[in-house]
Amino acid sequence: MFTGIIEEIGEVTAVEPSGDGVRVTVRGPKAVSDAAHGDSIAVSGVCLTVVEQGADWFTADVMKQTLDMSTLEGVAAGRVVNLERATAAHGRLGGHIVQGHIDGTGEVLEVRPGAQWQVLRISVPGELAPLVVDKGSIAVDGVSLTVSGASPAAPGDGWFEVSLIPETLAATTLGARVPGDRVNLETDILARHVQRLLAFAPATPAAPAVPAPSATPAAPELPADASAPTEGGSK
């Protein structure tokens, strides 16, 4: 489990084929400072398991499904990546709950510089768009961010925006992002659970039909001579 608060920018130093996946080696002195075999480290938002390590590096296996779902597909030596160690149970939750399980990728559509910040507009696949809400949380390349704008609800792909403060620009790889770059996306786990629960919810039963009110019964028909005086009566 992670919080999306990046601890350092690392660098991929080697990539080797491993079956239908790859084995990557990443330089990250802080990330391995107290790491042990089997520990989890998030690499640009992807939770990987340490299988080998040295004084300032670690190696992890990346399976095919992870390659297909994330920007680690086609990864090569020299790529810079965001690194975060798994959070301790007694630590502070400085960002939000991040699992390191990538939902998919988006593309940087626009970078708008401000006086002290940058706004990134990022595409989001249609199946993920309902899980992204204005002022909600999202992890982009493992960075915990607050959504500052989102496309209207509509079928098909959408977009969202995040505003990056100077610290985020300097301490993560997002400061170097340009239009066309792909980024890893992890939506809020609470939104994913709600979506899944709703998928299993039974359909609302149709309300029972209410019979139409019957017409007011007509007055009984009087005999033709009903208005005639009875015998002995007067007119």
C-alpha positions as CSV (number, residue, x, y, z in Angstrom):
1,M,0.0,0.0,0.0
2,F,1.3,3.5,-0.9
3,T,0.2,7.1,-0.4
4,G,1.3,8.7,-3.7
5,I,4.0,10.8,-2.0
6,I,7.1,10.3,-4.2
7,E,10.3,9.8,-2.3
8,E,12.8,10.1,-5.1
9,I,13.3,10.0,-8.9
10,G,15.1,6.8,-9.9
11,E,16.4,5.6,-13.2
12,V,16.0,2.3,-15.0
13,T,19.5,0.9,-15.6
14,A,18.8,-2.5,-17.2
15,V,16.0,-4.4,-18.8
16,E,16.2,-8.1,-19.6
17,P,13.6,-10.4,-21.2
18,S,12.0,-12.9,-18.8
19,G,9.6,-15.2,-20.5
20,D,6.7,-13.1,-21.7
21,G,7.7,-10.3,-19.2
22,V,10.8,-8.5,-18.3
23,R,13.2,-8.1,-15.4
24,V,14.1,-4.5,-14.7
25,T,16.8,-3.0,-12.6
26,V,16.3,0.4,-11.1
27,R,18.7,2.8,-9.4
28,G,17.1,4.3,-6.3
29,P,19.3,4.7,-3.2
30,K,16.6,5.9,-0.9
31,A,14.1,3.3,-2.1
32,V,16.5,0.4,-1.1
33,S,18.0,2.0,2.0
34,D,15.9,-0.3,4.2
35,A,14.5,-2.7,1.6
36,A,14.5,-6.4,1.9
37,H,13.9,-9.3,-0.5
38,G,10.1,-9.4,-1.2
39,D,9.4,-5.8,-0.3
40,S,7.2,-3.6,-2.5
41,I,8.3,-0.5,-4.3
42,A,6.1,1.6,-6.5
43,V,7.8,2.4,-9.8
44,S,5.9,5.3,-11.5
45,G,2.8,4.0,-9.7
46,V,3.3,0.2,-10.5
47,C,3.8,-1.9,-7.4
48,L,6.8,-4.2,-8.0
49,T,8.5,-6.8,-5.7
50,V,12.2,-6.6,-4.9
51,V,13.9,-9.9,-6.0
52,E,17.5,-8.7,-5.9
53,Q,19.2,-5.5,-4.6
54,G,22.4,-3.7,-4.0
55,A,23.6,-0.6,-2.2
56,D,21.7,1.8,-4.5
57,W,19.6,-0.5,-6.9
58,F,17.0,-3.2,-7.0
59,T,15.7,-5.7,-9.5
60,A,12.0,-6.7,-10.0
61,D,10.1,-8.9,-12.4
62,V,7.3,-7.3,-14.5
63,M,4.7,-9.7,-15.9
64,K,3.0,-9.4,-19.2
65,Q,-0.3,-8.1,-17.8
66,T,1.5,-5.3,-16.1
67,L,3.3,-4.4,-19.3
68,D,0.1,-4.4,-21.2
69,M,-1.7,-2.1,-18.6
70,S,1.1,0.4,-17.9
71,T,3.8,2.6,-19.4
72,L,6.4,-0.1,-18.5
73,E,5.6,-1.6,-21.9
74,G,8.7,-0.9,-24.0
75,V,10.7,0.4,-20.9
76,A,14.4,0.8,-21.6
77,A,17.5,1.7,-19.7
78,G,17.7,5.4,-19.1
79,R,14.1,6.1,-18.3
80,V,13.5,8.1,-15.2
81,V,10.8,6.9,-12.8
82,N,9.0,7.9,-9.6
83,L,9.8,5.7,-6.6
84,E,7.9,5.2,-3.4
85,R,8.4,2.6,-0.7
86,A,5.4,0.9,0.8
87,T,4.0,3.0,3.6
88,A,4.3,1.8,7.2
89,A,1.1,1.0,9.1
90,H,2.0,3.7,11.6
91,G,3.0,6.3,9.0
92,R,1.1,9.4,7.9
93,L,-1.3,9.2,5.0
94,G,0.0,12.3,3.3
95,G,-1.7,11.6,-0.1
96,H,-4.4,9.1,-0.5
97,I,-4.7,5.3,-0.5
98,V,-2.8,4.0,-3.5
99,Q,-2.5,0.3,-4.3
100,G,0.0,0.4,-7.1
101,H,-2.5,-1.4,-9.3
102,I,-2.7,0.5,-12.6
103,D,-6.1,0.8,-14.2
104,G,-4.7,2.0,-17.5
105,T,-2.9,4.8,-19.2
106,G,-3.7,8.3,-20.3
107,E,-2.1,10.8,-22.7
108,V,-1.0,14.3,-21.8
109,L,-3.1,16.5,-24.0
110,E,-2.1,19.9,-22.8
111,V,0.4,21.6,-20.5
112,R,-0.6,25.1,-19.3
113,P,2.0,26.9,-17.3
114,G,1.0,29.3,-14.6
115,A,2.9,31.8,-12.4
116,Q,3.9,29.1,-9.8
117,W,2.3,25.9,-11.2
118,Q,1.4,23.9,-14.2
119,V,-1.9,22.5,-15.3
120,L,-1.9,19.1,-17.1
121,R,-4.9,18.0,-19.1
122,I,-4.8,14.2,-19.4
123,S,-7.0,11.9,-21.4
124,V,-8.9,9.1,-19.6
125,P,-10.4,6.0,-21.2
126,G,-14.1,5.8,-21.3
127,E,-14.4,3.0,-18.9
128,L,-12.4,4.9,-16.3
129,A,-14.0,8.3,-16.8
130,P,-16.9,7.7,-14.4
131,L,-14.4,7.1,-11.6
132,V,-12.7,10.5,-12.0
133,V,-14.5,13.3,-10.1
134,D,-13.7,17.0,-9.7
135,K,-11.8,17.5,-6.4
136,G,-11.4,13.8,-6.1
137,S,-8.1,11.9,-5.9
138,I,-6.2,10.2,-8.6
139,A,-2.6,8.8,-8.9
140,V,-0.7,9.8,-12.1
141,D,2.6,8.0,-12.5
142,G,2.2,7.1,-8.8
143,V,1.8,10.8,-7.7
144,S,-1.2,11.5,-5.5
145,L,-3.0,14.4,-7.1
146,T,-6.4,16.2,-6.7
147,V,-8.5,16.5,-9.8
148,S,-9.0,20.2,-10.6
149,G,-11.3,19.7,-13.6
150,A,-13.0,16.9,-15.4
151,S,-14.9,16.5,-18.7
152,P,-18.7,16.4,-18.7
153,A,-20.4,13.1,-18.3
154,A,-20.7,11.6,-21.8
155,P,-20.1,8.3,-23.6
156,G,-16.5,7.7,-24.8
157,D,-13.2,8.9,-23.7
158,G,-12.9,11.9,-21.4
159,W,-10.2,14.0,-19.8
160,F,-9.3,15.5,-16.4
161,E,-6.9,18.2,-15.2
162,V,-4.5,18.3,-12.3
163,S,-2.7,21.4,-11.0
164,L,1.0,20.8,-10.1
165,I,2.7,22.9,-7.4
166,P,6.4,23.7,-7.7
167,E,7.3,20.9,-5.3
168,T,5.5,18.3,-7.4
169,L,7.2,19.7,-10.6
170,A,10.6,19.4,-9.0
171,A,10.3,16.2,-7.0
172,T,8.5,14.0,-9.6
173,T,8.8,13.1,-13.3
174,L,5.6,15.1,-14.0
175,G,7.6,18.3,-14.3
176,A,9.0,17.1,-17.6
177,R,5.8,15.8,-19.1
178,V,4.8,17.2,-22.6
179,P,1.8,16.6,-24.8
180,G,1.8,13.2,-26.2
181,D,3.5,11.5,-23.2
182,R,1.7,8.5,-21.7
183,V,1.2,8.3,-18.0
184,N,-0.1,5.6,-15.6
185,L,-3.5,6.1,-14.0
186,E,-4.8,4.6,-10.8
187,T,-8.3,5.8,-9.9
188,D,-9.7,6.0,-6.4
189,I,-10.2,2.6,-4.9
190,L,-13.4,3.7,-3.2
191,A,-14.9,4.7,-6.5
192,R,-13.9,1.3,-8.0
193,H,-15.6,-0.6,-5.2
194,V,-18.8,1.4,-5.5
195,Q,-18.9,0.9,-9.3
196,R,-18.4,-2.9,-8.8
197,L,-21.2,-3.1,-6.1
198,L,-23.6,-1.2,-8.4
199,A,-22.8,-3.7,-11.2
200,F,-24.2,-6.5,-8.9
201,A,-27.2,-4.5,-7.6
202,P,-30.5,-6.0,-8.7
203,A,-32.5,-3.9,-11.1
204,T,-35.2,-1.8,-9.4
205,P,-38.5,-3.7,-9.7
206,A,-41.2,-2.1,-11.7
207,A,-43.9,-0.5,-9.7
208,P,-47.1,-2.5,-9.7
209,A,-49.7,-1.3,-12.2
210,V,-52.4,0.8,-10.7
211,P,-55.8,0.0,-12.3
212,A,-57.4,3.0,-13.9
213,P,-60.3,4.4,-11.9
214,S,-63.6,3.2,-13.1
215,A,-66.0,5.7,-14.8
216,T,-68.8,7.2,-12.6
217,P,-71.8,4.9,-13.0
218,A,-74.5,6.4,-15.0
219,A,-77.8,7.3,-13.3
220,P,-80.4,4.6,-13.7
221,E,-82.7,5.2,-16.7
222,L,-86.1,6.3,-15.6
223,P,-89.3,4.9,-17.2
224,A,-90.7,7.0,-20.0
225,D,-93.7,8.1,-17.8
226,A,-91.7,8.7,-14.7
227,S,-92.6,12.3,-14.8
228,A,-96.3,11.7,-15.2
229,P,-98.4,12.3,-12.0
230,T,-99.4,9.2,-10.2
231,E,-103.1,8.4,-10.0
232,G,-104.9,10.9,-7.9
233,G,-102.1,13.4,-8.1
234,S,-102.2,16.9,-9.4
235,K,-100.3,18.8,-12.2
